[in-house]
């Protein structure tokens, strides 16, 4: 340690003075605090020594003396000046532009919203180094009492931990207090509705109305192949093979009657699939191929780079508008409200019931695992084809059954 202190003065001129000071314990009404001088980093980059207070609370003289020695020893070996940056300035000037800016658009929006609405709103003017686990625990408890869902509390803790960990890596703070925050246990399980075959059939009957276009093709495709909404929203015609012959997409083989998931569109931004497992090829049942051929014939945007599912101007679909269409269709079909993710769960359920091999189900769903790979052979697709055909046939038979009584009445 002596070598460290002896070699630092040329770079850090405050070190000799820090190693010589003893600090001062001040008592007021039985409450102690320690006064010491610290090197403070100014906003312009200059350094000055400033008197700083360390409140100790009601402690014994022996405890106060022990704390004084610890603080003085830490300052004597401090390798960088103390930074008085506030929570707001660190998040806005360092964390968001340097770290969060590299994330996906949807993630950036969530980070920004949680940090500004909760962390900065509560402790924006607090010095970063003074933000404690007590502060963060109190914030989470206050949000809990205000009726915020557990998911929001998890975001507050996770994103607080993220920016504090970055501050620690920059050596602005010594520890990450967010890791010690405890959240309440949840005994409520969120209901994740999965439609039965008959319910999905009723929905398809309603979705045939052009008012809901292109929901019919999207729901049918998702139910039979597990392709998610964001993946369908980013799907381009050059990655869809509706013919009986192989073709090349993105420099790779695309077998007959299949589509390649290489891109998605999520919260206003095109990007790669969610994970490596989602980068995959899916075989389409012939009924789905027929529906997409008809959709292609009706569409004004059929160029290789045009989106398969787009609005009247050829631009990406508005997710909120599509969600409202789906909600209205569920209501008209007389079934429980479903979100777009419900159709992936439908495929997962039906592929299990139809006897698809577990590994093939993982491939189709794009779930990441050590056994999986994003590159599938034609043999893999051929093995899965009978199962997706049965899933599609069962779904369309259910739709026909639902439509028959309506016509009879």
C-alpha positions as CSV (number, residue, x, y, z in Angstrom):
1,X,0.0,0.0,0.0
2,X,2.9,2.3,0.7
3,X,4.2,1.9,-2.9
4,X,0.7,2.8,-4.2
5,X,0.6,6.0,-2.1
6,X,4.2,6.9,-3.0
7,X,3.7,6.6,-6.7
8,X,0.4,8.4,-7.0
9,X,1.2,12.1,-6.2
10,X,2.4,13.0,-9.7
11,X,-1.0,11.9,-11.1
12,X,-3.3,12.5,-8.0
13,X,-1.9,15.5,-6.1
14,X,-4.4,15.1,-3.2
15,X,-2.9,11.7,-2.0
16,X,-0.2,13.2,0.4
17,X,-2.8,15.4,2.1
18,X,-5.3,12.6,2.3
19,X,-2.8,10.3,3.9
20,X,-1.9,13.0,6.5
21,X,-5.4,14.0,7.6
22,X,-7.1,12.6,10.7
23,X,-10.6,13.8,10.3
24,X,-12.7,15.2,13.1
25,X,-15.6,13.7,15.1
26,X,-18.3,16.2,15.9
27,X,-21.0,15.6,18.5
28,X,-24.4,17.3,18.7
29,X,-27.1,16.1,21.2
30,X,-25.6,12.6,21.3
31,X,-25.5,12.3,17.5
32,X,-22.1,12.0,15.9
33,X,-20.7,12.9,12.5
34,X,-17.2,12.9,11.0
35,X,-15.8,15.9,9.1
36,X,-13.1,15.1,6.6
37,X,-11.7,16.7,3.4
38,X,-12.2,14.8,0.2
39,X,-11.0,15.4,-3.4
40,X,-14.1,16.4,-5.3
41,X,-14.4,16.2,-9.1
42,X,-16.0,19.3,-10.5
43,X,-18.2,19.4,-13.6
44,X,-15.4,21.1,-15.6
45,X,-13.0,18.3,-14.8
46,X,-11.0,20.1,-12.2
47,X,-10.4,18.8,-8.7
48,X,-10.7,20.5,-5.3
49,X,-10.6,19.4,-1.7
50,X,-13.8,20.0,0.1
51,X,-15.1,19.4,3.6
52,X,-17.5,16.5,3.7
53,X,-19.8,15.3,6.4
54,X,-20.3,11.6,7.3
55,X,-23.3,11.3,9.6
56,X,-22.9,8.4,12.1
57,X,-26.1,8.7,14.1
58,X,-26.2,7.7,17.8
59,X,-23.1,5.7,18.4
60,X,-20.6,5.2,21.2
61,X,-17.3,7.1,21.3
62,X,-15.5,3.9,20.5
63,X,-17.7,3.1,17.5
64,X,-17.3,6.7,16.2
65,X,-13.5,6.4,16.5
66,X,-13.5,3.1,14.7
67,X,-15.6,4.6,11.8
68,X,-13.3,7.6,11.7
69,X,-10.3,5.4,11.2
70,X,-12.1,3.4,8.5
71,X,-13.1,6.6,6.5
72,X,-9.6,8.1,6.9
73,X,-8.0,4.9,5.7
74,X,-10.3,4.7,2.7
75,X,-9.5,8.2,1.7
76,X,-5.8,7.7,2.1
77,X,-5.9,4.9,-0.6
78,X,-8.5,6.5,-2.8
79,X,-7.4,6.2,-6.5
80,X,-9.9,8.7,-7.9
81,X,-11.6,11.9,-6.7
82,X,-15.1,11.7,-5.3
83,X,-17.8,12.4,-7.9
84,X,-20.8,14.4,-6.7
85,X,-22.8,13.6,-9.8
86,X,-26.5,13.3,-9.1
87,X,-28.7,10.3,-10.0
88,X,-30.5,12.4,-12.7
89,X,-27.2,13.5,-14.3
90,X,-25.7,10.1,-14.3
91,X,-28.7,8.4,-15.8
92,X,-29.3,11.1,-18.5
93,X,-25.7,11.9,-19.3
94,X,-24.0,8.6,-18.9
95,X,-26.2,5.5,-18.6
96,X,-28.9,6.2,-21.2
97,X,-26.6,7.4,-24.0
98,X,-23.7,5.0,-23.3
99,X,-25.4,1.8,-22.4
100,X,-29.2,1.8,-23.0
101,X,-28.7,3.4,-26.5
102,X,-27.3,0.0,-27.7
103,X,-30.4,-1.9,-26.8
104,X,-33.5,-2.6,-29.0
105,X,-36.0,0.2,-29.4
106,X,-38.7,-1.4,-27.2
107,X,-36.2,-2.1,-24.4
108,X,-34.9,1.5,-24.6
109,X,-38.4,2.8,-24.2
110,X,-39.0,0.7,-21.1
111,X,-35.7,1.6,-19.5
112,X,-36.3,5.3,-20.1
113,X,-39.9,5.2,-18.9
114,X,-39.1,3.3,-15.6
115,X,-36.0,5.3,-14.8
116,X,-37.6,8.7,-15.4
117,X,-41.0,8.0,-14.0
118,X,-39.8,6.3,-10.8
119,X,-36.1,6.6,-10.1
120,X,-35.4,10.1,-11.2
121,X,-38.8,11.4,-10.0
122,X,-38.0,10.1,-6.5
123,X,-34.2,10.6,-6.2
124,X,-33.1,12.6,-9.2
125,X,-31.4,15.3,-7.1
126,X,-29.7,12.9,-4.7
127,X,-26.0,12.4,-5.2
128,X,-25.4,9.0,-6.8
129,X,-22.9,7.9,-4.1
130,X,-25.6,8.6,-1.4
131,X,-28.3,6.5,-2.9
132,X,-28.7,3.6,-0.5
133,X,-30.5,0.3,-0.3
134,X,-32.8,2.0,2.2
135,X,-33.9,4.5,-0.4
136,X,-34.5,1.9,-3.0
137,X,-36.4,-0.4,-0.6
138,X,-38.5,2.5,0.5
139,X,-39.3,3.4,-3.1
140,X,-40.4,-0.2,-3.9
141,X,-42.5,-0.4,-0.8
142,X,-44.2,2.9,-1.6
143,X,-45.0,1.7,-5.1
144,X,-46.3,-1.6,-3.7
145,X,-48.6,0.3,-1.3
146,X,-49.8,2.5,-4.2
147,X,-51.1,-0.5,-6.0
148,X,-48.4,-0.9,-8.7
149,X,-48.1,-4.5,-10.0
150,X,-45.2,-6.7,-9.1
151,X,-43.9,-6.5,-12.6
152,X,-43.3,-2.8,-12.2
153,X,-41.5,-3.4,-8.9
154,X,-39.3,-5.9,-10.7
155,X,-38.5,-3.4,-13.4
156,X,-37.6,-0.7,-10.8
157,X,-35.2,-3.1,-9.0
158,X,-33.7,-4.5,-12.2
159,X,-33.1,-1.1,-14.0
160,X,-31.8,0.5,-10.7
161,X,-29.4,-2.4,-10.5
162,X,-28.3,-1.9,-14.1
163,X,-27.4,1.8,-13.8
164,X,-25.8,1.3,-10.4
165,X,-23.7,-1.6,-11.7
166,X,-22.5,0.6,-14.5
167,X,-21.6,3.4,-12.0
168,X,-19.7,0.8,-10.0
169,X,-17.8,-0.3,-13.1
170,X,-16.8,3.3,-13.6
171,X,-15.7,3.4,-10.0
172,X,-18.1,6.1,-9.0
173,X,-19.6,4.0,-6.2
174,X,-18.2,1.1,-4.2
175,X,-21.2,-1.2,-4.3
176,X,-24.6,-1.8,-5.9
177,X,-27.3,-1.3,-3.3
178,X,-30.1,-2.4,-5.6
179,X,-29.1,-6.0,-5.2
180,X,-30.1,-6.0,-1.6
181,X,-33.7,-4.8,-2.3
182,X,-36.4,-7.4,-1.4
183,X,-39.6,-7.5,-3.3
184,X,-42.9,-9.0,-2.1
185,X,-43.8,-12.6,-3.1
186,X,-46.6,-13.0,-5.5
187,X,-49.2,-15.7,-5.0
188,X,-51.2,-14.7,-8.0
189,X,-50.6,-16.6,-11.3
190,X,-51.3,-14.6,-14.4
191,X,-53.8,-16.4,-16.6
192,X,-52.4,-17.2,-20.0
193,X,-55.4,-18.1,-22.1
194,X,-54.9,-20.7,-24.8
195,X,-57.8,-21.3,-27.2
196,X,-59.1,-24.7,-27.8
197,X,-59.6,-26.0,-31.3
198,X,-63.3,-25.1,-31.4
199,X,-62.6,-21.6,-30.1
200,X,-59.9,-20.9,-32.6
201,X,-62.2,-22.2,-35.3
202,X,-64.9,-19.7,-34.3
203,X,-62.4,-16.9,-34.4
204,X,-61.3,-17.9,-37.9
205,X,-64.9,-17.7,-39.1
206,X,-65.2,-14.1,-37.9
207,X,-61.8,-13.1,-39.2
208,X,-62.8,-14.1,-42.8
209,X,-64.6,-10.8,-42.9
210,X,-62.3,-8.4,-44.9
211,X,-62.8,-5.8,-42.2
212,X,-60.3,-7.7,-40.1
213,X,-57.7,-8.2,-42.9
214,X,-55.0,-9.4,-42.7
215,X,-55.8,-11.0,-39.3
216,X,-57.2,-14.2,-40.8
217,X,-54.0,-15.1,-42.6
218,X,-51.8,-14.1,-39.6
219,X,-53.8,-16.1,-37.1
220,X,-53.9,-19.1,-39.3
221,X,-50.2,-18.9,-39.9
222,X,-49.4,-18.4,-36.3
223,X,-51.6,-21.3,-35.1
224,X,-50.0,-23.7,-37.6
225,X,-46.4,-22.7,-37.5
226,X,-45.9,-20.8,-34.1
227,X,-44.6,-17.7,-35.9
228,X,-45.1,-14.7,-33.5
229,X,-46.7,-11.4,-34.3
230,X,-43.4,-9.5,-34.5
231,X,-42.0,-12.1,-36.8
232,X,-45.0,-11.9,-39.1
233,X,-44.9,-8.1,-39.0
234,X,-41.2,-8.2,-40.3
235,X,-41.7,-11.0,-42.8
236,X,-40.8,-10.1,-46.4
237,X,-42.0,-11.9,-49.6
238,X,-38.4,-12.9,-50.5
239,X,-38.4,-15.2,-47.4
240,X,-41.6,-16.9,-48.3
241,X,-41.6,-19.9,-50.7
242,X,-45.1,-20.6,-52.0
243,X,-43.9,-22.9,-54.8
244,X,-43.1,-26.6,-55.0
245,X,-39.4,-25.9,-55.9
246,X,-36.6,-24.8,-53.6
247,X,-35.4,-21.2,-53.7
248,X,-32.6,-19.1,-52.2
249,X,-33.3,-16.6,-49.5
250,X,-30.5,-14.6,-47.9
251,X,-28.0,-16.8,-49.6
252,X,-29.4,-20.0,-48.1
253,X,-31.7,-22.7,-49.3
254,X,-35.4,-22.3,-48.6
255,X,-37.3,-25.5,-49.2
256,X,-40.7,-25.7,-50.9
257,X,-43.7,-24.3,-49.0
258,X,-41.7,-22.8,-46.2
259,X,-40.8,-19.4,-44.8
260,X,-37.6,-18.1,-43.2
261,X,-37.7,-16.1,-40.0
262,X,-34.7,-13.7,-40.2
263,X,-36.2,-10.4,-39.1
264,X,-38.9,-9.0,-36.9
265,X,-40.7,-5.7,-36.4
266,X,-41.2,-4.8,-32.7
267,X,-42.3,-1.4,-31.3
268,X,-41.5,0.6,-34.4
269,X,-38.1,-1.0,-35.2
270,X,-36.9,-3.7,-37.5
271,X,-34.3,-6.0,-36.0
272,X,-33.0,-9.6,-35.7
273,X,-35.2,-12.2,-34.1
274,X,-35.5,-12.3,-30.3
275,X,-32.9,-15.0,-29.9
276,X,-30.8,-17.3,-32.0
277,X,-33.4,-20.1,-31.8
278,X,-36.0,-17.8,-33.4
279,X,-33.8,-17.5,-36.5
280,X,-35.4,-20.5,-38.2
281,X,-37.2,-22.0,-41.2
282,X,-40.8,-23.2,-40.9
283,X,-42.8,-25.5,-43.2
284,X,-46.3,-24.3,-44.0
285,X,-49.3,-26.6,-44.3
286,X,-50.9,-26.5,-47.8
287,X,-54.0,-24.7,-46.5
288,X,-51.8,-22.0,-45.2
289,X,-50.0,-21.8,-48.5
290,X,-53.3,-21.5,-50.3
291,X,-54.4,-18.6,-48.0
292,X,-51.1,-16.8,-48.6
293,X,-51.3,-17.3,-52.4
294,X,-54.7,-15.6,-52.3
295,X,-53.3,-12.9,-50.0
296,X,-50.4,-12.3,-52.4
297,X,-52.9,-12.0,-55.3
298,X,-54.9,-9.3,-53.5
299,X,-51.9,-7.3,-52.3
300,X,-50.5,-4.3,-54.1
301,X,-47.1,-4.9,-52.5
302,X,-45.5,-8.1,-53.8
303,X,-41.9,-7.1,-54.4
304,X,-39.1,-9.2,-52.8
305,X,-38.5,-6.6,-50.1
306,X,-42.2,-5.7,-49.5
307,X,-43.8,-6.8,-46.3
308,X,-46.1,-9.8,-46.5
309,X,-48.4,-8.2,-44.0
310,X,-48.6,-4.4,-44.3
311,X,-51.0,-1.5,-44.2
312,X,-52.6,0.3,-47.2
313,X,-49.4,2.2,-47.9
314,X,-47.1,-0.9,-47.7
315,X,-45.7,0.2,-44.4
316,X,-45.5,-2.0,-41.2
317,X,-48.8,-2.7,-39.4
318,X,-49.8,-0.7,-36.4
319,X,-49.6,-3.2,-33.5
320,X,-52.2,-1.3,-31.5
321,X,-54.7,-1.2,-34.4
322,X,-54.1,-4.9,-35.0
323,X,-54.7,-5.7,-31.3
324,X,-58.0,-3.8,-31.4
325,X,-59.1,-5.8,-34.5
326,X,-58.3,-9.0,-32.7
327,X,-60.1,-7.9,-29.6
328,X,-63.2,-7.0,-31.6
329,X,-63.1,-10.4,-33.5
330,X,-62.8,-12.3,-30.2
331,X,-65.9,-10.5,-28.9
332,X,-67.8,-11.2,-32.1
333,X,-66.8,-14.9,-31.9
334,X,-68.0,-15.1,-28.3
335,X,-64.7,-16.3,-27.0
336,X,-62.3,-15.2,-24.3
337,X,-60.1,-12.2,-25.2
338,X,-56.9,-13.4,-26.8
339,X,-53.6,-11.7,-27.4
340,X,-51.3,-12.5,-30.4
341,X,-49.1,-14.7,-28.2
342,X,-52.0,-17.0,-27.5
343,X,-51.6,-18.5,-31.0
344,X,-48.0,-19.6,-30.2
345,X,-49.4,-21.3,-27.1
346,X,-52.1,-22.9,-29.3
347,X,-49.4,-24.4,-31.6
348,X,-47.4,-25.6,-28.6
349,X,-50.5,-27.3,-27.1
350,X,-51.7,-28.8,-30.4
351,X,-48.2,-30.0,-31.5
352,X,-47.9,-31.8,-28.2
353,X,-51.4,-33.4,-28.6
354,X,-50.6,-34.4,-32.2
355,X,-47.5,-36.3,-31.1
356,X,-44.7,-34.0,-32.5
357,X,-41.3,-34.9,-31.1
358,X,-40.2,-32.6,-28.2
359,X,-37.1,-31.5,-30.1
360,X,-39.1,-30.7,-33.2
361,X,-41.5,-28.7,-31.1
362,X,-38.5,-26.7,-29.7
363,X,-37.3,-26.1,-33.2
364,X,-40.7,-24.9,-34.4
365,X,-41.2,-22.6,-31.3
366,X,-37.7,-21.3,-31.6
367,X,-36.9,-21.8,-27.9
368,X,-33.2,-21.5,-27.2
369,X,-31.4,-24.5,-25.8
370,X,-28.1,-26.4,-26.1
371,X,-29.6,-29.0,-28.4
372,X,-31.0,-26.5,-30.8
373,X,-29.5,-24.8,-33.8
374,X,-30.8,-22.1,-36.1
375,X,-29.9,-24.1,-39.2
376,X,-32.4,-26.9,-40.0
377,X,-32.1,-29.5,-42.8
378,X,-34.9,-30.4,-45.2
379,X,-35.2,-33.7,-43.3
380,X,-36.1,-31.8,-40.2
381,X,-38.9,-30.0,-42.0
382,X,-40.2,-33.2,-43.7
383,X,-40.4,-34.9,-40.3
384,X,-42.5,-32.0,-38.9
385,X,-44.7,-31.6,-41.9
386,X,-47.4,-34.3,-41.1
387,X,-47.9,-32.7,-37.6
388,X,-48.4,-29.2,-38.9
389,X,-50.7,-30.5,-41.5
390,X,-52.8,-32.2,-38.8
391,X,-52.8,-29.0,-36.7
392,X,-54.0,-27.0,-39.7
393,X,-56.7,-29.5,-40.8
394,X,-58.1,-29.7,-37.2
395,X,-58.3,-26.0,-37.0
396,X,-60.0,-25.5,-40.3
397,X,-62.4,-28.4,-39.6
398,X,-63.3,-26.7,-36.3
399,X,-63.9,-23.4,-38.3
400,X,-66.2,-25.3,-40.8
401,X,-68.1,-26.8,-37.9
402,X,-68.6,-23.4,-36.3
403,X,-69.7,-21.9,-39.6
404,X,-72.3,-24.6,-40.4
405,X,-74.8,-23.8,-37.6
406,X,-74.5,-20.1,-38.4
407,X,-75.5,-20.7,-42.0
408,X,-78.3,-23.0,-40.9
409,X,-79.8,-20.4,-38.6
